[in-house]
Amino acid sequence: MLPRRQPTHWFFFGMGVLLVGVVVVLNLAVVTNFKQLGNLVQVVRLVHAEYVEPTGSEQMIEGAICGVVEALDDPYSVYLEPEAYARFLEQVEGSFGGIGILVGYRDEGLTVVRPYEGTPAAEAGLRAGDLILAVNGKDTQEMDLETAVMLMRGEVGTEVQLTIRRGNQEPLEFTVVRRQIEVPTVEGELINGIGYVVLSQFTEKTGGEMAYLLNSFESRMRGLILDLRDNPGGDLMAAVEVADLFVDDGPIVHVDYRTGEDETYYAEKHRLEVPLVVLVNRTTASAAEIVAGAVKDTDSGVLVGAQTYGKGVVQNVFPLRNGAGLKLTTARYLTPSGHDLNRTGIEPHIQVEEADDFESDPQLEKALQILKAGLNSR
């Protein structure tokens, strides 16, 4: 005897939440396309009634939400499940469970740029130049930088598995236990009157950290190198605060919304009066490009390095029920002169390629040369 098929009329009750959720997130044009909406209802009903394995309402709701976001074909718009959303908030606030490495993309792929001293990554033996082939078994070859970073972060005390290639050796496996990481977003030192400041990301703390560091150099600083290489971006307002330190007057960035409610952020006329060189590379992105673009368009400094990544769009993060979130592209930003850098990036004044090894730094050497020549000519 064939097993009795469960009646499907309960679908209208048990799956009602799904329909409500889908109708809410679909825009008006899609909702009025009754044929497509009917197809969606039919697919959900068929999956529930006919699929070889039982499928719960929650699973299908999650799938429908993900499908709506993926249909945008926008790599920066992402549905964040509760765990991923919690990690994202920790990243923005500058405190998180992680392993303590700075990563970026080089020719061969995702690469360790720097393990921070005293962190789990350094203690586990990770080195600058290590190529990260996989994170927890997930291939990084087609993975964007933000996703890779989020995979390496998580709850304190949990493990992350990294598959590493070091030189010509066979792949190595590293198991690193996450700890609470308090990595400053701004680090720097003063060398022979020239300030060298590395800005690794933009969080709510970055503007204050930058102002504090520069104030500590006081009148001893005669020139400044701002290193934005491998900076993936972050908080928009932090980028405005940092750019405001170097731009004398006028706009810093224009934010162009689809709704027409555009915004422009202006400098407040308290520029740091020293020669400035900004280092950029192919993984200088997003908020870091706002700073680089403002410096270039206002002739506030010299950009040295390689063309930047080209992420000229702005995301807002919307909290959802059950602890999830939606990171959605809501605007694009333009440099002070109106340049749309999305997918094109910013061309530096002086092109200098990065070294293949991690022993030399021709970009930094060029920046020092420019500053020293300018200071000697005074």
C-alpha positions in Angstrom: 0.0 0.0 0.0 1.3 3.4 -0.9 1.9 5.7 2.1 -1.0 8.1 2.6 0.0 11.6 1.5 -0.5 14.3 4.1 -3.2 16.8 3.2 -1.8 20.0 1.8 -4.5 22.3 3.0 -2.5 23.0 6.2 -0.1 24.8 4.0 -2.2 27.9 4.1 -1.8 27.9 7.9 1.6 26.5 8.5 3.2 28.4 5.6 1.2 31.6 6.0 4.2 33.2 7.7 6.3 32.5 4.7 3.9 34.2 2.3 3.6 37.2 4.5 7.4 37.5 4.7 7.8 37.2 1.0 5.1 39.7 0.2 6.7 42.2 2.6 10.2 42.0 1.1 9.1 42.0 -2.6 8.8 45.4 -4.1 5.5 46.6 -5.6 6.3 45.6 -9.2 7.0 42.0 -8.3 3.9 41.8 -6.0 1.7 42.9 -8.9 3.1 40.2 -11.2 0.6 37.6 -10.1 1.9 34.9 -12.3 5.4 34.9 -10.8 4.0 35.2 -7.3 1.7 32.3 -8.0 4.8 30.3 -9.2 6.5 31.1 -5.9 3.5 29.8 -3.9 3.3 26.7 -6.1 7.0 25.9 -5.6 6.8 26.2 -1.9 3.7 23.9 -1.8 5.4 21.4 -4.1 8.6 21.4 -2.0 6.6 20.8 1.2 4.4 18.1 -0.3 6.7 16.3 -2.8 10.4 16.8 -1.8 12.1 13.5 -0.8 13.0 14.9 2.7 10.8 16.8 5.1 11.4 20.6 4.8 10.4 22.9 7.6 8.9 26.3 7.2 11.9 28.1 8.8 14.2 26.6 6.2 12.1 27.7 3.3 11.7 31.2 4.7 15.5 31.5 5.0 15.8 30.2 1.5 13.3 32.7 0.1 15.0 35.6 1.8 18.4 34.6 0.5 17.0 34.2 -2.9 15.6 37.7 -3.0 18.9 39.2 -2.0 20.9 37.0 -4.3 18.7 38.0 -7.2 20.1 41.6 -6.9 23.4 40.2 -8.3 25.2 42.6 -5.9 28.2 41.1 -4.0 27.8 43.6 -1.2 24.1 43.0 -0.4 24.0 40.1 2.0 21.5 38.4 4.2 23.2 37.8 7.5 22.1 34.9 9.6 22.0 35.7 13.4 25.5 34.4 14.0 27.0 36.2 11.1 25.1 39.4 12.0 26.5 39.3 15.6 30.1 38.9 14.1 29.4 41.8 11.8 28.4 44.1 14.7 31.5 43.1 16.6 33.7 44.0 13.6 32.1 47.4 13.3 32.6 48.1 17.0 36.2 47.1 16.8 36.1 44.2 19.3 35.6 40.6 18.3 36.6 37.0 18.7 39.3 36.4 16.1 42.8 35.2 15.4 44.7 38.5 14.9 45.8 38.7 11.3 45.7 41.3 8.6 44.9 39.7 5.2 44.7 40.9 1.6 44.6 39.6 -1.9 47.8 39.2 -3.8 48.4 37.7 -7.3 48.2 34.1 -5.9 45.1 34.7 -3.7 44.2 35.5 -0.1 47.4 36.2 1.8 48.5 36.9 5.3 49.9 40.5 5.2 50.7 40.6 8.9 50.0 38.5 12.0 49.7 40.9 15.0 52.1 40.2 17.8 50.7 38.4 20.8 47.6 37.1 19.0 46.6 33.5 18.4 47.7 33.7 14.7 51.2 34.7 15.7 51.4 32.1 18.4 50.2 29.4 16.1 53.1 30.2 13.7 51.3 32.0 10.8 53.7 34.3 8.9 53.4 37.2 6.5 53.2 35.9 3.0 51.3 32.7 3.9 48.7 31.9 1.3 45.3 31.0 2.8 43.8 28.3 0.6 40.8 27.5 2.7 39.0 28.6 5.9 37.2 25.8 7.7 37.4 23.8 4.5 35.9 26.5 2.3 38.0 27.4 -0.7 39.0 31.0 -0.7 39.8 31.3 -4.4 36.5 33.0 -5.4 35.8 34.4 -1.9 35.6 38.1 -1.3 37.8 39.7 1.4 34.9 40.5 3.7 33.5 37.0 3.7 37.0 35.5 4.4 37.5 37.9 7.3 34.1 37.1 8.8 34.7 33.3 8.5 37.9 33.7 10.6 36.0 35.6 13.3 33.6 34.0 15.7 32.9 33.1 19.3 35.8 33.3 21.7 37.2 29.9 22.5 36.1 28.3 19.2 38.5 27.0 16.6 39.1 28.0 13.0 40.9 25.7 10.6 43.2 27.3 8.0 44.8 25.6 5.1 48.0 27.4 4.3 50.6 27.2 1.5 54.0 28.5 2.4 56.4 28.9 -0.5 56.8 25.6 -2.4 55.8 23.4 0.6 52.9 21.1 0.6 49.7 22.7 2.2 49.9 23.1 6.0 46.9 22.8 8.4 46.7 25.3 11.2 44.1 25.1 14.0 43.8 28.4 15.7 41.6 29.1 18.8 39.8 32.5 18.7 40.3 35.0 21.4 39.0 38.4 22.2 40.9 40.7 19.9 41.4 44.4 20.6 43.5 45.4 17.6 43.8 49.2 17.2 42.7 50.4 13.8 45.5 53.0 13.8 49.1 52.4 14.5 52.1 54.6 13.8 55.5 55.9 14.7 57.6 59.0 14.1 60.9 58.4 12.3 63.3 61.3 11.8 60.5 63.8 11.7 58.3 61.7 9.3 55.1 60.1 10.7 54.2 56.7 9.4 50.6 55.7 10.2 49.0 52.4 9.2 45.2 52.5 9.1 44.0 48.8 9.0 40.2 49.4 8.9 37.5 52.0 9.7 35.4 51.5 12.8 33.6 53.9 15.2 36.9 54.3 17.1 39.1 55.1 14.1 38.7 58.9 14.0 39.5 59.3 17.7 42.5 56.9 17.4 43.8 58.8 14.5 43.5 62.3 16.1 45.1 61.0 19.3 48.1 59.6 17.5 48.7 62.6 15.4 48.4 64.9 18.4 51.1 62.8 20.1 53.5 63.6 17.3 52.7 67.3 17.9 55.2 69.8 16.3 57.9 67.1 15.8 56.3 65.8 12.6 57.4 67.5 9.4 55.7 65.0 7.0 53.2 62.1 7.1 52.8 58.8 5.3 49.3 57.4 5.6 49.2 53.7 4.7 45.8 52.6 3.5 47.1 49.4 1.8 44.9 46.3 2.4 42.4 48.4 4.2 38.9 46.9 3.3 37.0 50.0 4.5 34.3 50.1 7.1 32.3 52.9 8.7 31.5 55.9 6.4 31.6 58.5 9.2 35.0 57.3 10.4 36.3 57.8 6.8 34.8 61.4 6.8 36.5 62.1 10.2 39.9 60.9 9.0 39.7 62.7 5.6 38.7 65.9 7.5 42.2 65.9 9.1 43.8 66.3 5.7 41.3 68.2 3.5 41.3 71.9 4.1 38.0 73.0 2.6 35.1 71.8 0.5 33.4 68.4 0.0 35.0 65.2 1.2 32.5 62.8 -0.4 29.1 62.9 -2.1 26.6 60.1 -1.2 24.2 59.5 -4.1 20.9 57.8 -3.1 18.4 56.4 -5.6 15.6 58.3 -3.8 17.4 61.6 -4.7 18.0 62.5 -1.0 21.7 63.0 -1.7 24.2 64.0 1.0 27.6 65.8 0.9 30.0 65.7 3.8 32.3 68.8 4.0 35.7 69.4 5.6 35.7 71.7 8.7 38.8 73.6 7.9 41.3 72.3 10.4 43.7 70.5 8.1 47.0 69.1 9.3 49.6 71.3 7.7 52.3 68.9 6.8 53.2 67.2 3.4 51.2 64.0 3.0 51.7 60.8 1.0 49.0 58.2 0.9 49.9 54.5 0.1 47.2 52.5 -1.7 47.0 49.1 -3.4 44.6 46.8 -5.1 42.8 45.9 -1.9 42.4 49.5 -0.7 38.6 49.6 -0.7 35.4 51.3 0.3 35.9 53.8 3.1 39.6 53.8 2.5 38.9 54.9 -1.1 36.8 57.8 0.3 39.9 59.1 2.1 42.2 58.5 -0.9 39.7 60.1 -3.3 39.3 63.1 -1.1 43.1 63.6 -0.8 43.6 63.2 -4.5 40.7 65.4 -5.7 41.6 68.3 -3.3 45.3 68.1 -4.0 45.9 67.5 -0.3 48.6 64.9 -0.8 50.2 62.5 -3.2 48.9 59.0 -3.8 51.5 56.3 -4.3 51.0 52.6 -5.1 48.5 50.7 -7.3 45.0 51.4 -8.5 42.5 50.8 -5.7 39.8 48.1 -5.5 36.8 50.1 -6.7 34.1 49.6 -4.1 32.1 52.9 -4.5 28.8 51.8 -3.0 27.4 52.3 0.5 25.6 49.6 2.5 23.2 50.1 5.3 22.6 47.3 7.8 19.0 46.7 8.8 18.3 44.5 11.9 15.7 41.8 11.3 13.7 39.6 13.7 15.3 36.6 15.4 18.7 38.4 15.5 19.4 38.3 11.7 20.3 41.3 9.6 20.3 42.6 6.0 23.3 44.4 4.6 21.9 46.2 1.6 23.5 48.6 -0.9 21.5 51.8 -0.7 23.7 54.4 -2.3 26.9 55.1 -4.2 29.5 57.6 -3.2 31.4 60.0 -5.4 34.7 61.7 -4.8 34.7 65.5 -4.3 35.1 66.1 -8.1 32.2 63.7 -8.8 34.2 60.6 -9.9 32.2 57.4 -9.6 34.9 54.9 -8.5 32.7 51.8 -8.3 34.4 49.0 -10.2 37.1 51.4 -11.5 38.9 52.5 -8.3 41.3 55.4 -7.9 44.4 55.8 -9.9 47.4 56.9 -7.8 49.6 59.9 -8.8 52.6 57.6 -8.9 52.3 54.0 -9.8 54.6 51.6 -7.9 54.1 47.9 -7.9 54.3 45.8 -4.7 57.3 43.5 -4.2 56.7 39.8 -4.7 58.3 39.1 -1.3 57.5 40.6 2.1 61.1 41.6 2.7 61.1 44.8 0.7 58.6 47.6 0.3 59.2 49.7 -2.8 55.9 51.7 -2.3 57.0 52.8 1.2 60.5 53.6 -0.1 59.0 55.8 -2.8 56.8 57.6 -0.3 59.9 58.4 1.9 61.8 59.5 -1.1 59.0 62.0 -2.1 58.7 63.4 1.4 62.5 63.7 2.0 62.9 65.5 -1.4 60.2 67.9 -0.6 61.5 68.7 2.9 65.1 69.1 1.6 63.9 71.6 -1.0 62.4 73.9 1.6 
